[in-house]
Amino acid sequence: MTDTVLTESDTLDQPDLSKEMLHSFKTSFLEDWSEIRDYAEQEAHRLSILLAEIHQLIAQGETTEERAKIMLSIQSDVDSSHFTAIQGLGKAAIDTATKEAFTHVRQRVNAAIGFDLL
């Protein structure tokens, strides 16, 4: 486990993370936005909850960096599969959009948990 000491200023605001990722999804899927908006909102919400939960688990010493990365990888794969199956979007486009969404929150998330998760 990491020896990182998290402070109050390191907390992650889950609704804010969700909003930022949703904005990124909207930019990535502009042409298809009306068709995938509801689903993108759900996925941004799910991912932001996971990031906040990982932060809490790290802060409480209940998980390791390796496990946190596995949890994120599993959820990202599930989300990518859902987008592909439900909306018929290409996997490459979905992966690019997800990476772009993570780019918007990367610095804050990584600083809060004390290692490079995103």
N, C-alpha and C positions, 0 to 999 in steps of 0.2 A: 504494500500500500504506500501511497504517497505521504510524505511528511509535510505537505502544504498546509499552512494554517490559513483558513478562510476568515475574512473579516466581514462585518455587516455591509461594507461597501461593495463586497464581491457578490451580493445576492443577484439572482437572475429574475427579471420580471417576465414571467411566462406570457402574459397577454401582449407585452411589447415585442417579445421574440416572435410570437405568432403573427402579429401585425407586420413586422418587417419581412418575415418569410413569405407571407401572403402577397405583399407588394411585389416581391421578387418573382413569385410564381406568375402573377398577373402580367408582369413585363415579359417574362419568358413565353407565355402562352397567349399573347395578345390576340392573335387571330382566332383562337379557340376558346377565349375566355368565357364567353356567354354559356358555352356548353360545359365547361369544367369548373366554373366558379365554386359551386357548392362543394364539390369534391375537394378542390384545392383548399378551401377553408377548413375542411375536416382534417386534411393532411397537415397543414401548417399548425393547426391546433394540437394534433397528436404529437408531432415532432417537438413542438415547444414544450409540451408537458414532459416528454421524455428527457429533454435537455435539462429542464428544471429538476426532475427526479434524479438524474445522474448527478447533478450538482449537490443535491441534498445527500445522496448516498456517499459521495466523496467527502463531503463536509463532516458526516457522521462516522467516517472511517469504515463504512459497511461494504465498500466495493473497491476494486483496484482499477488502475488505468486500463489494464488489459480487458477486464470485464466490461468496463464502460464502453470501450471501443467496439466490443462484440455486440453489446446491446444496441448501440447506434447502427451498426452495420446490419443487424437483423431487421430493425425497424425500417431502415432505408430500403432494403430489399423488398420488404412487404409493401411499402408505399409505392415503389416503382412498379411492382407487379399489379397493384390495384389500378394505378393510372393506366397502365398498358391494357389490362383486361377490360376495365369499365369504359374507358374513353377511347380506346383504340389508338392511342398516341404511341409514337415510336420510343423504344427504350432509350436510345441515345438522347433524344430530346428531353425525356423525363430526367435522366441522369444529369444532364447539363443544367436543367432548371433547378434540381435539388442542390447541386454543387453551388450554383449561383445564390440560392437562398441561404445556404450555409455561409457563403462569403460575407453576406451582409451582417451576420451575427457572430462570425468566427472570433474576432478579437475579444469581444465581451465574454463569450462563453469560455474560451480557452483561458482567459485571465481569471475568471471566476472559479474555475475548477482546478487551475494550477498546472495544466498540461495541455498539449495540443490534441484535442479530441476531434476538432473539425479541420 
